[in-house]
Amino acid sequence: MSSVSNPAQVGTVEATIAAGINIALVKYWGKAPGTDNRPAVGSLSLTLDAPGTVTRVAFDPALAADTFRLNEAEADLRPVTRLLDEVRALAGIATRARVESRNTVPTAAGLASSASGFAALGLAAWQAAGLGRAGDPLDRRLVDLVRRGSGSAPRSLLGGFACIDVETAGVHPVTAAPGLEVSLVVALCADGPKSVSSRDGMALCAETSPYYPAWVESHPADLRAAEAAIGAGDFTALGEVMEHSTMKMHACMLASRPPLRYWAAGTLAALEALVPLRRDGRAYTTMDAGPHVKALCRREDEAAVADALRPVARAVLIARPGPAAHATTWDAGAR
Ligand code: PMV
């Protein structure tokens, strides 16, 4: 698109995008060498119907500088401007943007708010700048753009199960067998933001954990097993490989120097509460770079899993597979 014909230069153009958070079943932990934020391992996730992020980007010729408000308050502009600068370079425009974001995810609590955040911001900026429209096939440059913000963000561009390939760093959907109807029950197990960002945690782990090479080496087999389980509709195989990938990642973290422990007392309380359901193969658990526990279960078991978690968790929410990042209106909001 030529810079002269780009509408962002002659009037205000805007786009609003909603994106759901995604939870990794086979985990991404570790970065490839270089500056492009490419992963050292692939990953496979489930994008949820809620919570998530709604972001409106308006390129406005009257603005002297970018602005960013998150949940009605001024917020750190730097990562937003970095992404907008890339979009402006691709679109051949110089127009500054007003960015507003509404997050229904507890920000930076290890619930992957950065993934839905960068997916919503990236796609909204992309469309507002005229680089693409709703319904276009996923553009590889958009995938790279949001990945540079957050390694797990490309997965929130897609709905349902999504896989990031370690060789290409591209993302593709994984089609589930028709009978595989799952829910993820999220137990919030502690308050406050996490103490170590995933970026810093990954670097520490790669530098100091003796288990890191084994983590990287054993990872592709988990990814293959999870893809096969989803394709075959094998809930048990999927739950088991998710649990295995999770525990390997946390073992690798714990063996760092100093140790990296994202779990809180409430994390163990939630795991304990699920022991009977796990024994019956009805609930499998995963944790990320934070204290919260997410339990994968069949749709018919979501109420039982939530009931088991409620006495020990700060809050429990039941989520199901959600759509790809998509256009919405600012007033529609996110649940
Ligand atoms: O997207 P990041 O850089 O916040 O990393 C996410 C890492 C984990 O949540 C721990 C695992 C994953 O694959 O989402």
Boltz pocket constraint, residues with backbone or C-beta under 6 A from the ligand:
constraints:
  - pocket:
      binder: B
      contacts: [[A, 22], [A, 23], [A, 24], [A, 26], [A, 27], [A, 28], [A, 29], [A, 43], [A, 112], [A, 114], [A, 115], [A, 150], [A, 151], [A, 152], [A, 153], [A, 198], [A, 199], [A, 287], [A, 288], [A, 289]]
      max_distance: 6.0
